[in-house]
């Protein structure tokens, strides 16, 4: 369970933005587990998977297609 952290903590560990990790979960690129931490509902993600995906994804917006 040590590898599974909240989206915020996993993003900090991987050096990416929290919003990026949340978007990757929404797009299905990362698997998230729902959890309750105290009275807060959170999503847990694998830190190793976040780091792996962060290496693959380029930061910023995709280039416009000219045509």
N, CA and C atoms as an extended XYZ file, in Angstrom:
201
Properties=species:S:1:pos:R:3:atomname:S:1:resname:S:1:resid:I:1 pbc="F F F"
N         0.840       -1.199        0.000 N   UNK     1
C         0.000        0.000        0.000 CA  UNK     1
C         0.876        1.251        0.000 C   UNK     1
N         2.169        1.099        0.259 N   UNK     2
C         3.064        2.244        0.342 CA  UNK     2
C         3.190        2.971       -0.987 C   UNK     2
N         3.081        2.228       -2.098 N   UNK     3
C         3.209        2.839       -3.422 CA  UNK     3
C         1.976        3.660       -3.788 C   UNK     3
N         0.840        3.353       -3.210 N   UNK     4
C        -0.395        4.063       -3.522 CA  UNK     4
C        -0.516        5.291       -2.626 C   UNK     4
N        -0.569        6.468       -3.255 N   UNK     5
C        -0.668        7.735       -2.533 CA  UNK     5
C        -1.806        8.561       -3.134 C   UNK     5
N        -2.171        9.627       -2.444 N   UNK     6
C        -3.182       10.532       -2.985 CA  UNK     6
C        -2.625       11.197       -4.247 C   UNK     6
N        -3.498       11.739       -5.053 N   UNK     7
C        -3.090       12.392       -6.302 CA  UNK     7
C        -2.083       13.496       -6.013 C   UNK     7
N        -2.311       14.280       -4.974 N   UNK     8
C        -1.418       15.388       -4.630 CA  UNK     8
C        -0.025       14.886       -4.257 C   UNK     8
N         0.040       13.882       -3.392 N   UNK     9
C         1.339       13.367       -2.955 CA  UNK     9
C         2.074       12.656       -4.085 C   UNK     9
N         1.345       11.922       -4.924 N   UNK    10
C         1.967       11.236       -6.056 CA  UNK    10
C         2.523       12.251       -7.055 C   UNK    10
N         1.795       13.335       -7.278 N   UNK    11
C         2.254       14.383       -8.195 CA  UNK    11
C         3.522       15.044       -7.657 C   UNK    11
N         3.566       15.324       -6.363 N   UNK    12
C         4.755       15.911       -5.749 CA  UNK    12
C         5.959       14.985       -5.900 C   UNK    12
N         5.740       13.684       -5.676 N   UNK    13
C         6.831       12.711       -5.758 CA  UNK    13
C         7.372       12.587       -7.178 C   UNK    13
N         6.496       12.742       -8.172 N   UNK    14
C         6.908       12.594       -9.570 CA  UNK    14
C         7.356       13.917      -10.185 C   UNK    14
N         7.097       15.027       -9.516 N   UNK    15
C         7.498       16.328      -10.034 CA  UNK    15
C         6.602       16.844      -11.144 C   UNK    15
N         5.323       16.493      -11.081 N   UNK    16
C         4.355       16.984      -12.067 CA  UNK    16
C         3.221       17.694      -11.338 C   UNK    16
N         2.372       18.361      -12.099 N   UNK    17
C         1.246       19.086      -11.511 CA  UNK    17
C         0.137       18.122      -11.087 C   UNK    17
N        -0.533       18.472      -10.013 N   UNK    18
C        -1.650       17.659       -9.515 CA  UNK    18
C        -2.746       17.529      -10.572 C   UNK    18
N        -2.980       18.623      -11.300 N   UNK    19
C        -4.009       18.602      -12.333 CA  UNK    19
C        -3.675       17.619      -13.450 C   UNK    19
N        -2.389       17.469      -13.759 N   UNK    20
C        -1.977       16.518      -14.793 CA  UNK    20
C        -2.313       15.098      -14.363 C   UNK    20
N        -2.014       14.765      -13.120 N   UNK    21
C        -2.298       13.419      -12.619 CA  UNK    21
C        -3.804       13.165      -12.603 C   UNK    21
N        -4.566       14.161      -12.169 N   UNK    22
C        -6.027       14.019      -12.153 CA  UNK    22
C        -6.571       13.816      -13.569 C   UNK    22
N        -5.994       14.523      -14.539 N   UNK    23
C        -6.423       14.390      -15.929 CA  UNK    23
C        -6.092       12.996      -16.466 C   UNK    23
N        -4.908       12.486      -16.106 N   UNK    24
C        -4.504       11.153      -16.569 CA  UNK    24
C        -5.433       10.078      -16.021 C   UNK    24
N        -5.908       10.261      -14.791 N   UNK    25
C        -6.871        9.310      -14.214 CA  UNK    25
C        -8.180        9.395      -14.984 C   UNK    25
N        -8.623       10.614      -15.274 N   UNK    26
C        -9.873       10.816      -16.002 CA  UNK    26
C        -9.823       10.226      -17.408 C   UNK    26
N        -8.657       10.352      -18.066 N   UNK    27
C        -8.487        9.829      -19.420 CA  UNK    27
C        -8.279        8.317      -19.447 C   UNK    27
N        -8.085        7.717      -18.286 N   UNK    28
C        -7.876        6.271      -18.218 CA  UNK    28
C        -6.428        5.851      -18.399 C   UNK    28
N        -5.505        6.809      -18.396 N   UNK    29
C        -4.089        6.480      -18.536 CA  UNK    29
C        -3.516        5.951      -17.225 C   UNK    29
N        -4.143        6.314      -16.111 N   UNK    30
C        -3.753        5.836      -14.785 CA  UNK    30
C        -4.965        5.220      -14.118 C   UNK    30
N        -4.733        4.187      -13.349 N   UNK    31
C        -5.819        3.572      -12.596 CA  UNK    31
C        -5.860        4.208      -11.212 C   UNK    31
N        -7.013        4.644      -10.792 N   UNK    32
C        -7.181        5.257       -9.484 CA  UNK    32
C        -8.089        4.422       -8.604 C   UNK    32
N        -7.801        4.414       -7.312 N   UNK    33
C        -8.627        3.705       -6.335 CA  UNK    33
C        -9.296        4.739       -5.442 C   UNK    33
N       -10.619        4.690       -5.321 N   UNK    34
C       -11.275        5.620       -4.406 CA  UNK    34
C       -10.953        5.250       -2.957 C   UNK    34
N       -10.772        6.263       -2.126 N   UNK    35
C       -10.461        6.041       -0.711 CA  UNK    35
C       -11.020        7.187        0.108 C   UNK    35
N       -11.209        6.929        1.377 N   UNK    36
C       -11.653        7.962        2.304 CA  UNK    36
C       -10.538        8.195        3.309 C   UNK    36
N       -10.032        9.410        3.322 N   UNK    37
C        -8.981        9.798        4.264 CA  UNK    37
C        -9.599       10.757        5.267 C   UNK    37
N        -9.949       10.245        6.425 N   UNK    38
C       -10.669       11.056        7.406 CA  UNK    38
C       -12.081       11.276        6.891 C   UNK    38
N       -12.449       12.516        6.646 N   UNK    39
C       -13.774       12.824        6.103 CA  UNK    39
C       -13.686       13.266        4.638 C   UNK    39
N       -12.500       13.136        4.046 N   UNK    40
C       -12.286       13.567        2.667 CA  UNK    40
C       -12.249       12.361        1.737 C   UNK    40
N       -12.977       12.452        0.634 N   UNK    41
C       -12.926       11.399       -0.378 CA  UNK    41
C       -11.780       11.718       -1.331 C   UNK    41
N       -10.884       10.753       -1.523 N   UNK    42
C        -9.693       10.978       -2.337 CA  UNK    42
C        -9.536        9.837       -3.331 C   UNK    42
N        -8.658       10.048       -4.297 N   UNK    43
C        -8.291        9.025       -5.250 CA  UNK    43
C        -6.830        8.681       -5.029 C   UNK    43
N        -6.551        7.393       -4.900 N   UNK    44
C        -5.180        6.942       -4.722 CA  UNK    44
C        -4.643        6.441       -6.058 C   UNK    44
N        -3.397        6.778       -6.358 N   UNK    45
C        -2.744        6.333       -7.589 CA  UNK    45
C        -1.366        5.787       -7.246 C   UNK    45
N        -0.829        4.949       -8.118 N   UNK    46
C         0.488        4.376       -7.921 CA  UNK    46
C         1.557        5.407       -8.274 C   UNK    46
N         2.463        5.673       -7.338 N   UNK    47
C         3.528        6.651       -7.559 CA  UNK    47
C         4.440        6.184       -8.689 C   UNK    47
N         4.736        4.898       -8.734 N   UNK    48
C         5.605        4.357       -9.786 CA  UNK    48
C         4.989        4.566      -11.167 C   UNK    48
N         3.680        4.360      -11.283 N   UNK    49
C         2.994        4.549      -12.571 CA  UNK    49
C         2.970        6.022      -12.961 C   UNK    49
N         2.810        6.906      -11.984 N   UNK    50
C         2.809        8.349      -12.264 CA  UNK    50
C         4.175        8.764      -12.794 C   UNK    50
N         5.254        8.295      -12.146 N   UNK    51
C         6.608        8.624      -12.597 CA  UNK    51
C         6.862        8.089      -13.997 C   UNK    51
N         6.390        6.871      -14.262 N   UNK    52
C         6.562        6.257      -15.579 CA  UNK    52
C         5.824        7.052      -16.651 C   UNK    52
N         4.599        7.441      -16.364 N   UNK    53
C         3.789        8.194      -17.320 CA  UNK    53
C         4.336        9.611      -17.511 C   UNK    53
N         4.889       10.195      -16.465 N   UNK    54
C         5.447       11.552      -16.555 CA  UNK    54
C         6.633       11.584      -17.518 C   UNK    54
N         7.385       10.502      -17.611 N   UNK    55
C         8.514       10.441      -18.536 CA  UNK    55
C         8.044       10.401      -19.988 C   UNK    55
N         6.891        9.754      -20.223 N   UNK    56
C         6.367        9.590      -21.582 CA  UNK    56
C         5.683       10.843      -22.106 C   UNK    56
N         4.996       11.556      -21.231 N   UNK    57
C         4.161       12.684      -21.654 CA  UNK    57
C         4.979       13.962      -21.732 C   UNK    57
N         4.838       14.693      -22.829 N   UNK    58
C         5.500       15.988      -22.968 CA  UNK    58
C         4.691       17.046      -22.228 C   UNK    58
N         5.358       17.971      -21.541 N   UNK    59
C         4.603       19.039      -20.887 CA  UNK    59
C         4.078       20.040      -21.912 C   UNK    59
N         2.981       20.668      -21.590 N   UNK    60
C         2.422       21.704      -22.458 CA  UNK    60
C         1.360       21.176      -23.397 C   UNK    60
N         0.883       22.070      -24.227 N   UNK    61
C        -0.191       21.720      -25.165 CA  UNK    61
C         0.393       21.063      -26.403 C   UNK    61
N        -0.381       20.201      -27.058 N   UNK    62
C         0.100       19.617      -28.311 CA  UNK    62
C         0.198       20.687      -29.397 C   UNK    62
N         1.082       20.501      -30.338 N   UNK    63
C         1.257       21.466      -31.425 CA  UNK    63
C         0.026       21.465      -32.337 C   UNK    63
N        -0.293       22.640      -32.874 N   UNK    64
C        -1.415       22.754      -33.797 CA  UNK    64
C        -1.046       22.072      -35.116 C   UNK    64
N        -2.042       21.441      -35.695 N   UNK    65
C        -1.801       20.824      -36.995 CA  UNK    65
C        -2.052       21.867      -38.082 C   UNK    65
N        -1.107       22.003      -38.941 N   UNK    66
C        -1.245       22.966      -40.036 CA  UNK    66
C        -1.732       22.223      -41.266 C   UNK    66
N        -2.625       22.835      -41.919 N   UNK    67
C        -3.098       22.086      -43.057 CA  UNK    67
C        -3.870       22.890      -43.957 C   UNK    67
